[in-house]
Amino acid sequence: MTNFSLLFDLIWFYPTLTEDSAVFIRIFLNITVTEDLVRRRAEHNNCEMYLDKWCRDLKILYLQNNLIPKIENVGKLKKLEYLNVALNNIERIENLEGCEELKKLDLTANFIGELSSIEALKCNIHLKELFLVGNPCTEFEGYRQFVVATLHQLKCLDSKEIERSERIQALQNYPEVKQKIREQEQAYLLKRAREKEEGQRRMQERKDKKKTQMESKLGCDSPDSLQNTENHQAEGDREQEMWKTVEDDEDRRFWEEPTPYTPESRLETHRYIEEKRRAKDNIRESKKREKPLWTLVTAEGKVLNVNVPKLHFSLRDDEENNQIILDLAVYRHLDTSLIDVDVQPTYIRVLVKGKPFQLVLPEEVKPDSSSAKRSQTTGHLVVSMPKAKEIILVKQKVSMSIKDSDCNTLQKNARRSVQVEKLEADPSKYSFPDVTKIIQEKERIGQGPISLQAEKITVTKKSYVDFENNEDVPPLI
């Protein structure tokens, strides 16, 4: 979050409220507010946040609709300008003298019957707007005149501007109006005392009725009744429908029954709504706790591959060590006690926080020799499963019992298969020709390509026209 003006919802557990009631504060301020800051401030102070210590510049504070019975713990907010506490159970105006800069106060739809308590606002000299609509005091005779005459600094009351003539007239009749207001207050206080007694009686009756219903329900849930319910499922369904009908009738009576408009009735309504909400939440949680039955093995006995926790994994065949290795990417910060490994000859099953991971193995393994380890860096689960291949080797055992003679024969055959075989031709059918015999044969038959007669050399003399033969000159060789 950054430093800027913002509206931020905080949870302030009001110390005077009962059970799990909480006050939601919406603040408008110019400081950095983070969730960590709020939690750190509240957890170490009995779930109370002291706004005057870390929100001293707070200007706007919303506390509406929170069943607050009393105004307190805001008197030290010196710079507070607007306070909204509408729709609460406030019966008296008090503890606002310290809010020196208070300009607007909203008390709509509370239970303020002591109208004279507004005199405490005389110290808030900057107060300009006041809202009291929906309070019992607004039904008093002379209500507006009394407020206008008491708080001279007011400019607007219940969204209506105060005229100067109205203020003068209110001041003139102030003693008489004040006396009437005092008498009506006394009557209202007596009425409130009776309403409180009636509210306590109604609350006690409701508690007793609820206790009786719980006892009767526990009686229906006894072992005998449970056995009967198992034997007679139809009766159990009818009983459940009957309880639902009773609850619906009770709910309808609660909302249709006329009740007085009092703080007790509002608190009772709030508690009733909370009980209904919690009952629905419990039903919802019980349904969530009913874990679905995952199908790991079919009715025919076929093992299925299941990955309910949705974890990454790898299955590796380590042929060198003759084993299968499963690497399962278990969460790094998961406690090892939440992991359960079950290795079977044909599959492996790992339960991670109750969620099954099951994988069918490609080969049969030895469950007794398997081991599971977990990485200290990544948190992965590594399961090593030796193969059962070495145990089931019938053919290899038979081959070891072969006789020595057979072994020699096999060795000779192997040696012979290694040698390179060459083709040999029959010399009687395939031979090279004898050249001498061919020549003799050709002389005998007088045929053949070779001629044995003497070669005749003929000399051709050239004749020249201008050549004279001189016998005295020896011939040229």
C-alpha positions in Angstrom: 0.0 0.0 0.0 1.2 3.5 -0.7 0.9 6.8 1.2 -2.4 8.3 0.2 -5.8 9.1 1.6 -7.9 6.0 1.7 -10.9 4.3 3.2 -9.7 1.2 5.1 -11.8 -1.4 7.0 -10.4 -2.5 10.3 -11.7 -5.0 12.8 -11.8 -3.8 16.4 -13.0 -6.3 19.0 -14.9 -4.0 21.3 -14.2 -5.0 24.9 -17.7 -4.5 26.2 -19.4 -6.7 23.5 -20.4 -10.3 24.2 -19.4 -13.5 22.3 -17.9 -12.9 18.9 -19.2 -9.4 18.2 -16.8 -7.2 16.3 -16.7 -3.6 15.5 -15.9 -2.6 11.9 -14.0 0.6 11.7 -13.7 2.5 8.5 -11.1 5.3 8.8 -10.1 8.1 6.5 -6.5 9.1 7.2 -3.3 10.3 5.6 -0.9 7.6 6.9 0.2 4.2 5.7 -2.1 1.4 7.0 -1.3 -2.2 6.3 -3.0 -5.4 7.4 0.2 -6.5 9.2 0.1 -3.2 11.2 -3.4 -3.8 12.3 -2.9 -7.4 13.3 0.3 -6.6 15.2 -1.4 -3.9 17.1 -4.4 -5.9 18.1 -3.0 -9.3 18.9 -0.7 -8.2 21.7 -3.3 -5.9 23.4 -6.1 -8.4 24.2 -7.6 -7.8 20.8 -8.0 -4.0 21.5 -6.6 -1.4 19.2 -5.7 2.0 20.7 -6.5 4.5 18.0 -5.1 7.4 20.0 -1.6 5.9 19.8 -1.2 5.1 16.1 -4.1 7.0 14.5 -3.8 10.4 16.2 -4.6 12.3 13.1 -7.8 10.3 12.5 -10.5 12.6 11.1 -13.4 10.3 10.0 -14.5 7.2 11.9 -17.4 4.9 10.9 -18.8 2.6 13.6 -22.3 2.1 12.3 -24.4 -1.1 12.6 -22.2 -2.9 15.2 -24.4 -3.3 18.3 -22.2 -0.9 20.3 -23.9 -0.3 23.7 -21.8 2.5 24.8 -19.6 5.3 23.4 -16.0 5.0 24.7 -12.3 4.9 23.7 -12.6 7.8 21.2 -12.1 10.7 23.6 -8.4 11.0 22.8 -8.9 11.5 19.1 -8.3 15.3 19.2 -8.5 15.8 15.4 -11.6 13.7 14.8 -14.2 15.7 12.8 -16.8 13.1 11.9 -18.1 10.2 14.0 -20.8 7.8 12.7 -22.3 5.5 15.3 -25.7 4.9 13.7 -27.7 1.7 14.1 -26.2 0.7 17.4 -27.5 0.1 20.9 -26.4 3.4 22.4 -28.7 4.8 25.1 -26.7 7.8 26.3 -24.4 10.4 24.8 -21.1 10.5 26.7 -17.3 10.4 26.5 -17.0 12.8 23.6 -15.6 15.8 25.5 -12.0 15.0 24.3 -13.0 15.2 20.6 -12.1 18.9 20.3 -12.5 19.2 16.5 -15.7 17.2 16.3 -18.0 18.9 13.7 -20.5 16.1 12.8 -22.1 13.4 15.0 -24.5 10.8 13.6 -26.5 8.9 16.2 -29.3 7.7 13.9 -31.5 4.7 14.9 -30.1 4.2 18.4 -31.9 4.0 21.7 -31.1 7.3 23.3 -33.9 8.1 25.8 -31.9 10.3 28.1 -32.2 13.5 26.0 -30.6 15.5 28.8 -27.3 13.7 28.1 -26.8 16.0 25.1 -25.5 18.5 27.5 -22.2 16.7 27.4 -21.8 18.0 23.8 -21.5 21.6 25.1 -17.8 21.2 25.2 -17.6 20.3 21.5 -17.7 24.0 20.4 -17.1 23.1 16.7 -20.1 20.7 16.5 -22.3 21.9 13.6 -24.4 18.9 12.6 -26.2 16.4 14.9 -28.5 13.5 13.8 -30.9 11.9 16.4 -33.5 10.5 14.0 -34.9 7.1 15.0 -34.2 7.5 18.8 -36.9 7.4 21.4 -36.0 10.9 22.5 -37.3 12.3 19.2 -40.8 11.4 20.3 -40.6 13.6 23.4 -42.7 16.8 23.4 -40.3 19.8 23.0 -37.4 17.6 21.7 -36.2 20.0 19.0 -36.6 23.1 21.1 -34.6 21.5 23.9 -31.7 20.5 21.7 -31.6 23.9 19.9 -31.6 25.8 23.2 -29.0 23.5 24.8 -26.4 23.4 22.0 -25.8 26.9 20.8 -23.1 25.9 18.4 -25.4 23.7 16.3 -26.2 24.8 12.7 -28.2 21.8 11.6 -30.3 19.2 13.5 -31.6 16.0 11.8 -30.8 17.4 8.3 -32.8 20.6 9.0 -31.1 23.9 9.4 -31.7 25.9 12.6 -33.0 29.4 12.0 -32.1 32.3 14.2 -35.8 32.9 15.1 -36.1 29.2 16.1 -33.2 29.5 18.4 -34.5 32.7 20.1 -37.9 31.1 20.6 -36.3 27.9 22.1 -34.3 30.0 24.5 -37.3 31.9 25.7 -39.2 28.6 26.5 -36.2 26.7 27.7 -37.1 26.3 31.4 -40.6 25.0 30.7 -39.3 22.7 27.9 -36.5 21.3 30.1 -39.0 20.4 32.9 -41.2 18.5 30.4 -38.2 16.7 29.0 -37.1 15.6 32.6 -40.6 14.2 33.3 -40.7 12.2 30.0 -37.2 10.9 30.7 -38.3 9.5 34.0 -41.2 7.7 32.4 -39.0 6.3 29.7 -36.5 5.0 32.2 -39.2 3.1 34.1 -40.4 1.7 30.8 -36.9 0.6 29.9 -36.5 -1.2 33.3 -39.6 -3.2 32.5 -38.3 -3.9 29.0 -35.0 -5.2 30.3 -36.8 -7.6 32.6 -39.0 -8.8 29.8 -35.9 -9.2 27.5 -34.1 -11.3 30.1 -37.1 -13.4 30.6 -37.5 -14.0 26.9 -33.8 -14.8 26.6 -34.0 -17.3 29.4 -37.0 -19.0 27.9 -35.3 -19.3 24.6 -32.2 -20.8 26.2 -34.4 -23.4 28.1 -36.2 -24.2 24.9 -33.0 -24.7 23.0 -31.6 -26.9 25.8 -34.8 -29.1 25.7 -34.5 -29.5 21.9 -30.8 -30.5 22.2 -31.6 -33.1 24.8 -34.4 -34.5 22.7 -32.1 -34.6 19.7 -29.4 -36.4 21.7 -32.0 -38.9 22.8 -32.8 -39.6 19.1 -29.1 -40.0 18.4 -28.7 -42.8 21.0 -27.1 -46.2 19.9 -30.5 -47.9 19.9 -32.0 -45.2 17.7 -29.0 -45.3 15.4 -29.4 -49.0 15.0 -33.1 -48.6 14.3 -32.2 -45.9 11.8 -29.8 -48.2 10.0 -32.4 -50.9 9.9 -35.2 -48.6 8.8 -33.8 -46.0 6.5 -37.2 -44.7 5.5 -38.0 -43.8 9.2 -34.7 -41.9 9.4 -35.6 -39.9 6.3 -39.0 -39.1 7.8 -37.4 -38.0 11.0 -35.0 -35.7 9.2 -37.9 -34.1 7.3 -39.8 -33.7 10.6 -36.8 -31.9 12.2 -36.5 -29.6 9.1 -40.2 -28.8 9.4 -39.9 -28.0 13.1 -36.9 -25.7 12.4 -38.9 -23.9 9.6 -41.9 -23.4 11.9 -39.6 -22.0 14.6 -38.0 -19.6 12.2 -41.3 -18.4 10.9 -42.6 -17.9 14.4 -39.5 -15.9 15.4 -39.9 -13.5 12.5 -43.7 -13.2 12.7 -43.9 -12.7 16.5 -44.2 -9.0 17.5 -41.4 -7.8 19.7 -40.7 -4.4 21.3 -38.1 -2.1 19.7 -35.4 -2.4 22.3 -31.7 -3.0 22.5 -32.4 -6.5 23.8 -34.6 -7.4 20.9 -32.0 -6.1 18.4 -29.3 -8.1 20.2 -31.5 -11.2 20.2 -32.2 -10.9 16.5 -28.5 -10.6 15.9 -27.8 -13.7 17.9 -30.5 -15.6 16.2 -29.1 -14.7 12.8 -25.6 -15.7 13.9 -26.9 -19.1 15.1 -28.5 -19.8 11.8 -25.4 -18.8 10.0 -23.2 -21.0 12.1 -25.6 -23.9 11.7 -25.4 -23.5 7.9 -21.6 -23.2 8.1 -21.4 -26.4 10.2 -23.5 -28.3 7.7 -21.3 -27.0 4.9 -18.1 -27.9 6.8 -19.5 -31.4 7.6 -20.1 -32.0 3.9 -16.6 -30.8 3.2 -15.2 -33.2 5.8 -17.0 -36.1 4.1 -14.1 -37.1 1.8 -15.2 -38.7 -1.5 -14.3 -42.3 -1.9 -11.7 -42.5 -4.7 -11.8 -45.5 -6.9 -8.3 -47.0 -6.8 -9.1 -50.6 -7.8 -12.1 -51.5 -10.0 -14.5 -54.2 -9.2 -12.7 -56.5 -11.8 -9.5 -56.0 -9.8 -7.8 -53.6 -12.2 -5.5 -51.1 -10.5 -6.0 -47.5 -11.8 -3.6 -44.6 -12.1 -4.7 -41.9 -9.7 -3.2 -38.5 -8.9 -5.6 -36.7 -6.5 -3.0 -34.4 -5.0 -2.0 -33.3 -8.5 1.7 -33.7 -8.0 4.4 -33.8 -10.7 6.3 -37.1 -10.9 8.8 -39.0 -13.0 9.2 -42.8 -13.4 12.6 -43.9 -14.5 13.9 -47.4 -15.4 17.4 -47.7 -13.9 18.7 -50.7 -16.0 22.2 -50.4 -14.6 21.0 -51.1 -11.1 18.1 -53.2 -12.2 15.5 -51.1 -10.4 12.6 -48.6 -11.0 12.8 -45.1 -9.5 9.8 -42.9 -8.8 10.5 -39.2 -8.1 7.4 -37.6 -6.7 7.4 -33.8 -6.3 6.0 -33.6 -2.8 5.6 -30.1 -1.3 8.8 -28.9 0.2 7.5 -27.8 3.6 5.1 -30.7 4.0 5.7 -32.8 7.2 7.0 -36.3 6.4 4.5 -37.7 8.9 1.7 -36.8 6.5 3.2 -39.0 3.8 2.4 -42.8 3.6 4.1 -45.0 1.1 2.8 -48.5 0.1 4.7 -50.5 -2.5 3.1 -53.5 -4.1 4.6 -55.9 -6.7 2.6 -54.3 -9.6 1.9 -50.8 -8.3 2.8 -48.1 -5.8 0.5 -46.0 -3.7 1.4 -42.8 -1.8 -1.0 -40.9 0.5 -0.1 -37.2 0.7 -2.3 -35.6 3.5 -4.8 -38.4 2.9 -5.0 -37.8 -0.9 -3.9 -40.9 -2.9 -1.3 -41.0 -5.6 -1.3 -44.4 -7.3 0.8 -45.6 -10.3 0.9 -48.9 -12.1 4.5 -50.1 -12.5 5.7 -51.4 -15.9 7.4 -54.4 -14.3 7.0 -56.4 -11.2 9.2 -55.2 -8.3 10.2 -56.4 -4.8 8.2 -54.6 -2.1 10.4 -55.8 0.7 13.6 -54.5 -0.9 12.2 -51.1 -1.8 13.3 -47.9 -0.1 11.8 -44.4 0.2 13.9 -41.3 0.8 13.1 -37.6 0.8 15.3 -34.8 -0.5 16.4 -32.3 2.0 16.7 -29.5 -0.6 13.7 -30.0 -2.8 11.5 -32.1 -0.5 10.8 -34.6 -3.3 10.0 -38.2 -2.4 12.3 -40.7 -4.2 11.2 -44.4 -4.1 13.7 -47.1 -5.3 12.0 -50.4 -6.2 14.3 -53.3 -7.3 12.9 -55.4 -10.1 11.7 -59.0 -9.4 13.2 -60.1 -12.7 16.2 -61.9 -11.1 14.0 -64.2 -9.1 11.8 -65.4 -11.9 14.4 -66.8 -14.3 13.6 -70.4 -15.1 15.2 -70.5 -18.5 18.5 -69.3 -17.3 18.7 -72.1 -14.6 17.9 -74.8 -17.2 20.7 -73.5 -19.5 23.2 -73.9 -16.7 22.5 -77.7 -16.4 23.5 -78.5 -20.0 25.9 -81.5 -20.5 29.6 -80.9 -21.3 29.3 -82.7 -24.6 26.6 -80.4 -25.6 28.7 -77.5 -24.6 31.6 -78.7 -26.8 29.2 -79.1 -29.7 27.8 -75.6 -29.2 31.3 -74.3 -29.0 32.3 -76.0 -32.3 29.2 -74.8 -34.0 29.9 -71.3 -32.8 33.5 -71.5 -34.0 32.4 -72.8 -37.3 29.9 -70.0 -37.7 32.6 -67.5 -37.1 34.9 -68.9 -39.9 34.2 -67.4 -43.4 33.1 -70.1 -45.9 34.6 -69.9 -49.4 33.2 -71.5 -52.6 35.5 -74.1 -54.5 35.1 -75.1 -58.1 35.6 -78.7 -59.5 38.8 -78.7 -61.5 37.6 -81.5 -63.8 34.7 -79.3 -65.0 36.2 -75.9 -64.8 39.9 -75.5 -66.1 41.9 -72.9 -67.9 42.6 -73.5 -71.7 46.1 -74.8 -72.7 47.5 -72.5 -75.4 50.0 -75.1 -76.8 47.4 -77.6 -77.4 45.3 -75.1 -79.2 48.2 -74.3 -81.5 48.9 -78.0 -82.3 45.2 -78.6 -82.9 45.1 -75.7 -85.4 48.2 -77.0 -87.3 46.5 -80.4 -87.5 43.3 -79.2 -88.9 44.9 -76.4 -90.9 42.6 -73.8 -89.5 42.8 -71.1 -86.9 43.8 -67.6 -86.5 47.6 -68.3 -86.4 49.4 -68.7 -89.7 52.7 -70.8 -89.6 53.9 -70.1 -93.3 57.0 -67.9 -94.0 56.1 -64.3 -94.5 57.0 -63.0 -97.9 58.5 -59.5 -98.1 57.9 -57.6 -101.3 60.0 -54.5 -102.0 58.3 -51.9 -104.1 60.6 -49.8 -106.2 59.8 -46.3 -107.0 60.3 -45.0 -110.4 61.2 -41.4 -111.1 61.1 -39.8 -114.4 64.4 -37.7 -114.1 66.4 -40.6 -112.5 69.3 -42.2 -114.4 70.7 -45.5 -113.2 74.4 -45.5 -113.0 75.8 -49.0 -112.5 79.1 -47.7 -111.3 77.4 -46.1 -108.2 76.8 -48.6 -105.5 73.2 -48.9 -104.4 72.0 -47.1 -101.3 71.3 -49.3 -98.4 
